[in-house]
């Protein structure tokens, strides 16, 4: 038993299975709590400029709240993160129809995506040489689940660094027949620990983004130059949201895919988020080619958090590292096809500090 990992029963599923919440503590003020329902991160405590740790992700009070419909708070998203137009795609000449749950489209894997599934969860044996503390989640997605072809074995690790304040997510998957796969994580971050995120400053090193249609399906790629979508220098999130730009109107704010200016291999910076009053800074690095920045446009105050607070529009923001939305239908986008004998692997690192 790793002394930096504790666990407790978080509740029970309707069929009686126990849901466990594991809390990882790196001994430097960073701690992460997660449950095996959807791999949901229920809390993430990070130090501020004064060294005081506060929770920086939106979460719900009880298991019963997480079992009700909610906008993917803290979940692993798959089998296909983001949207597939019409829930349809053709793979190797075979047409597939997957679950449609977002208007006419499929979003985050359908009605019962990975964020609603029961995962096996266990501690990873401590390795002093790695200076890490970790848990591993495993799930088998059946052939035909939500309409997707092929059985997929998925492993996700949450790893805290103990010599620095980092949280890394490692994804790994294998399939027994050709399928499409896009995995991400759907945390709603608020570095202030409350209120709205419009005063956060965001940097995204991307010179292109994906304009979208009324269903938020990409219409190809476009330059960010001269638009409210240029975050190549640190910019306050709310500074340009009121501008009369068609893409802001369509999405009700930011809910778009940015194509990272990066080398093809290895980890690269996807985003940097800063909150000046608390001093908290979060850098997101990834092996993925893109990031979806969502400014919490559809939060409407109907859901309450752990402390009874209402989650209103802009209460949190998402930075979902990913392949592009609707890639199975857009040949010009990087492929999301996973074939037998191949291994999907991806990592995203969150690095926390203070300014």
LUMSENU-737452 format. One line per field, with one value per residue (C-alpha): x, y, z; residue number from 1. Coordinates in steps of 0.1 Angstrom, whole numbers. Layout:
REM LUMSENU-737452
X = c(X, ...)
Y = c(Y, ...)
Z = c(Z, ...)
num = c(NUM, ...)
This chain:
REM LUMSENU-737452
X = c(0, 14, 12, 5, -27, -58, -92, -128, -161, -178, -211, -227, -240, -277, -265, -247, -211, -190, -175, -141, -126, -88, -69, -33, -11, 24, 35, 40, 4, -9, -36, -60, -92, -108, -135, -140, -172, -160, -125, -141, -116, -137, -112, -78, -61, -32, -12, -16, 10, 7, 11, -25, -41, -75, -97, -94, -119, -157, -172, -205, -214, -224, -223, -260, -253, -227, -251, -276, -270, -242, -219, -190, -176, -141, -146, -126, -142, -144, -148, -147, -140, -158, -183, -190, -213, -246, -231, -221, -188, -175, -145, -129, -160, -185, -209, -214, -241, -232, -254, -266, -268, -260, -286, -280, -245, -226, -207, -181, -190, -228, -254, -232, -196, -166, -174, -205, -188, -176, -138, -115, -92, -61, -29, 2, 31, 54, 87, 111, 132, 103, 93, 57, 24, -2, -34, -45, -80, -90, -121, -132, -155, -175, -178, -209, -210, -229, -226, -188, -171, -146, -138, -113, -92, -84, -60, -56, -31, -32, 3, 14, 50, 65, 95, 73, 36, 25, -4, 1, -26, -13, -38, -33, -57, -59, -87, -96, -110, -107, -124, -121, -108, -102, -96, -94, -103, -131, -121, -136, -108, -111, -77, -95, -114, -148, -165, -161, -130, -133, -104, -80, -53, -49, -22, -26, 3, -18, -20, -50, -84, -115, -145, -178, -213, -245, -240, -204, -190, -157, -157, -120, -93, -87, -60, -64, -48, -70, -97, -108, -93, -57, -43, -7, 0, -16, -51, -79, -106, -134, -117, -131, -161, -185, -171, -195, -177, -198, -180, -185, -222, -225, -209, -221, -184, -154, -160, -135, -105, -71, -44, -11, 20, 42, 67, 51, 65, 69, 53, 45, 28, -10, -20, -10, -36, -29, -50, -32, -50, -42, -9, -18, -5, -12, 6, -8, 16, 5, 15, -18, -21, -48, -67, -104, -109, -144, -154, -183, -209, -237, -235, -268, -269, -291, -263, -248, -213, -199, -204, -239, -226, -244, -223, -233, -219, -182, -178, -151, -132, -120, -88, -93, -62, -73, -73, -97, -135, -152, -119, -136, -155, -128, -99, -77, -76, -51, -65, -82, -84, -71, -65, -58, -21, -17, -15, -29, -9, -11, 0, -11, 8, -6, 22, 12, 32, 28, 35)
Y = c(0, 34, 58, 86, 69, 66, 52, 53, 40, 68, 50, 21, 16, 7, -30, -29, -25, -3, 28, 37, 71, 71, 102, 106, 131, 141, 156, 190, 204, 186, 160, 143, 124, 100, 74, 43, 56, 71, 77, 109, 133, 146, 170, 184, 205, 228, 254, 291, 318, 317, 279, 273, 244, 248, 227, 238, 215, 215, 185, 171, 162, 125, 94, 99, 133, 118, 90, 117, 134, 160, 178, 153, 167, 153, 122, 101, 107, 81, 59, 90, 123, 153, 150, 128, 143, 125, 97, 81, 72, 46, 24, 0, 4, -5, 22, 25, 43, 52, 67, 102, 123, 159, 172, 152, 143, 119, 135, 119, 84, 85, 81, 59, 69, 60, 87, 67, 33, 13, 10, -13, 8, 0, 14, 12, -2, 26, 29, 51, 56, 72, 97, 91, 80, 65, 47, 27, 23, -4, -9, -32, -16, -43, -48, -28, -6, 26, 13, 14, -17, -38, -47, -22, -28, 6, 15, 49, 60, 91, 99, 126, 137, 138, 161, 186, 195, 176, 154, 131, 111, 81, 64, 30, 10, -21, -33, -67, -52, -19, 10, 47, 60, 95, 97, 127, 141, 165, 185, 219, 240, 271, 282, 307, 278, 296, 323, 326, 320, 351, 368, 338, 345, 317, 309, 284, 280, 274, 294, 274, 264, 246, 268, 250, 248, 252, 216, 224, 201, 214, 231, 225, 247, 285, 308, 325, 357, 388, 368, 363, 328, 340, 330, 328, 355, 355, 368, 372, 347, 372, 400, 392, 370, 399, 406, 402, 372, 345, 316, 331, 334, 299, 283, 307, 314, 292, 255, 249, 227, 244, 227, 230, 244, 215, 189, 156, 136, 139, 162, 198, 227, 228, 256, 278, 291, 318, 334, 365, 370, 335, 332, 297, 287, 255, 244, 215, 195, 166, 141, 149, 172, 194, 208, 217, 249, 250, 281, 265, 281, 256, 257, 273, 272, 241, 220, 226, 217, 201, 233, 241, 266, 269, 262, 292, 300, 302, 286, 264, 258, 227, 221, 187, 174, 153, 144, 165, 163, 144, 130, 98, 119, 144, 127, 158, 154, 130, 95, 82, 46, 19, -16, -50, -54, -17, 1, 35, 55, 91, 113, 146, 164, 192, 212, 235, 264, 300, 333)
Z = c(0, -10, 18, -6, -18, 2, -7, 5, -7, -27, -31, -48, -84, -88, -93, -59, -72, -49, -64, -49, -47, -46, -35, -47, -27, -40, -7, -22, -20, -51, -47, -71, -63, -88, -89, -111, -125, -158, -143, -130, -113, -84, -71, -79, -52, -63, -43, -49, -45, -7, -7, 1, -18, -33, -56, -92, -110, -110, -93, -79, -43, -45, -67, -73, -88, -112, -122, -134, -168, -165, -189, -186, -153, -149, -172, -195, -229, -256, -275, -297, -279, -295, -324, -354, -379, -380, -360, -393, -409, -433, -425, -450, -472, -444, -432, -394, -375, -339, -311, -318, -286, -295, -319, -351, -341, -318, -290, -266, -275, -275, -248, -227, -235, -214, -189, -177, -176, -146, -147, -128, -107, -87, -73, -94, -73, -61, -79, -59, -90, -109, -81, -90, -75, -97, -102, -133, -147, -171, -193, -220, -246, -263, -300, -310, -279, -288, -324, -327, -343, -325, -289, -274, -243, -227, -200, -185, -158, -136, -124, -100, -99, -64, -72, -91, -92, -123, -133, -163, -181, -201, -225, -241, -262, -285, -307, -321, -354, -372, -353, -347, -314, -299, -262, -240, -206, -198, -167, -161, -147, -126, -112, -88, -72, -78, -97, -135, -156, -179, -161, -167, -193, -219, -244, -272, -296, -327, -359, -372, -357, -370, -378, -372, -386, -365, -352, -342, -368, -383, -417, -423, -410, -409, -398, -364, -376, -370, -352, -316, -319, -318, -284, -295, -269, -234, -237, -211, -220, -218, -236, -271, -264, -270, -305, -334, -349, -365, -349, -314, -321, -335, -304, -278, -270, -275, -283, -311, -321, -323, -344, -324, -340, -330, -341, -351, -322, -285, -259, -269, -253, -259, -236, -207, -183, -157, -129, -116, -83, -70, -89, -102, -136, -155, -185, -206, -227, -250, -276, -294, -325, -312, -282, -279, -258, -244, -223, -204, -226, -219, -181, -170, -132, -130, -115, -81, -69, -38, -17, -31, -56, -90, -120, -143, -177, -176, -142, -157, -189, -207, -225, -242, -259, -288, -325, -345, -343, -371, -384, -397, -422, -431, -451, -447, -409, -391, -390, -358, -371, -348, -363, -348, -339, -334, -300, -294, -269, -259, -230, -216, -188, -166, -150, -121, -107, -96, -111)
num = c(1, 2, 3, 4, 5, 6, 7, 8, 9, 10, 11, 12, 13, 14, 15, 16, 17, 18, 19, 20, 21, 22, 23, 24, 25, 26, 27, 28, 29, 30, 31, 32, 33, 34, 35, 36, 37, 38, 39, 40, 41, 42, 43, 44, 45, 46, 47, 48, 49, 50, 51, 52, 53, 54, 55, 56, 57, 58, 59, 60, 61, 62, 63, 64, 65, 66, 67, 68, 69, 70, 71, 72, 73, 74, 75, 76, 77, 78, 79, 80, 81, 82, 83, 84, 85, 86, 87, 88, 89, 90, 91, 92, 93, 94, 95, 96, 97, 98, 99, 100, 101, 102, 103, 104, 105, 106, 107, 108, 109, 110, 111, 112, 113, 114, 115, 116, 117, 118, 119, 120, 121, 122, 123, 124, 125, 126, 127, 128, 129, 130, 131, 132, 133, 134, 135, 136, 137, 138, 139, 140, 141, 142, 143, 144, 145, 146, 147, 148, 149, 150, 151, 152, 153, 154, 155, 156, 157, 158, 159, 160, 161, 162, 163, 164, 165, 166, 167, 168, 169, 170, 171, 172, 173, 174, 175, 176, 177, 178, 179, 180, 181, 182, 183, 184, 185, 186, 187, 188, 189, 190, 191, 192, 193, 194, 195, 196, 197, 198, 199, 200, 201, 202, 203, 204, 205, 206, 207, 208, 209, 210, 211, 212, 213, 214, 215, 216, 217, 218, 219, 220, 221, 222, 223, 224, 225, 226, 227, 228, 229, 230, 231, 232, 233, 234, 235, 236, 237, 238, 239, 240, 241, 242, 243, 244, 245, 246, 247, 248, 249, 250, 251, 252, 253, 254, 255, 256, 257, 258, 259, 260, 261, 262, 263, 264, 265, 266, 267, 268, 269, 270, 271, 272, 273, 274, 275, 276, 277, 278, 279, 280, 281, 282, 283, 284, 285, 286, 287, 288, 289, 290, 291, 292, 293, 294, 295, 296, 297, 298, 299, 300, 301, 302, 303, 304, 305, 306, 307, 308, 309, 310, 311, 312, 313, 314, 315, 316, 317, 318, 319, 320, 321, 322, 323, 324, 325, 326, 327, 328, 329, 330, 331, 332, 333, 334, 335, 336, 337, 338, 339, 340, 341, 342, 343, 344, 345, 346, 347, 348, 349, 350, 351, 352, 353, 354, 355)
